[in-house]
Amino acid sequence: MKKYIVIGLLIVALLVVAYLTFVIAAIKIVIGSIFLVIFALAILALWIMWKVKTD
């Protein structure tokens, strides 16, 4: 009986660690995507300003 409790606790701990890893990775992907969009908009604005000044 004690063996099953230990195995159950290990499985629960594994699921918690896997869930937290997934959540942290998802948050990092979202933050990275937001920064990527901001960077792309900044490059687009810089390119537009450069085109307007050279024409």
VENQUIHU-V416325 format. One record per residue. N is the residue number from 1. SS is DSSP state (@ for helix, = for strand, . for the rest). PHI is phi in radians with two decimals (* if undefined). OMEGA is omega in degrees with one decimal (999 if undefined). Layout:
n,ss,phi,omega
N,SS,PHI,OMEGA
N,SS,PHI,OMEGA
This chain:
n,ss,phi,omega
1,.,*,-178.9
2,@,-1.13,179.4
3,@,-1.09,-179.1
4,@,-1.20,177.4
5,@,-1.17,179.3
6,@,-1.12,178.9
7,@,-1.10,178.1
8,@,-1.09,178.4
9,@,-1.14,177.5
10,@,-1.13,178.6
11,@,-1.16,177.7
12,@,-1.10,178.4
13,@,-1.09,177.9
14,@,-1.08,179.2
15,@,-1.13,178.5
16,@,-1.13,179.2
17,@,-1.11,179.3
18,@,-1.11,179.6
19,@,-1.12,-180.0
20,@,-1.13,177.2
21,@,-1.08,179.2
22,@,-1.12,-178.9
23,@,-1.13,179.9
24,@,-1.11,178.5
25,@,-1.13,179.2
26,@,-1.11,178.6
27,@,-1.12,179.0
28,@,-1.14,178.6
29,@,-1.14,179.1
30,@,-1.13,179.9
31,@,-1.10,177.4
32,@,-1.09,178.5
33,@,-1.14,178.4
34,@,-1.09,179.1
35,@,-1.14,178.0
36,@,-1.13,178.2
37,@,-1.14,178.3
38,@,-1.08,178.9
39,@,-1.11,179.2
40,@,-1.12,178.3
41,@,-1.15,177.8
42,@,-1.13,178.0
43,@,-1.14,177.9
44,@,-1.09,178.6
45,@,-1.11,178.4
46,@,-1.10,179.5
47,@,-1.14,179.2
48,@,-1.13,178.2
49,@,-1.09,179.7
50,@,-1.16,-180.0
51,@,-1.18,-178.6
52,@,-1.18,-177.7
53,@,-1.28,-176.4
54,@,-1.50,-178.8
55,.,-1.44,999
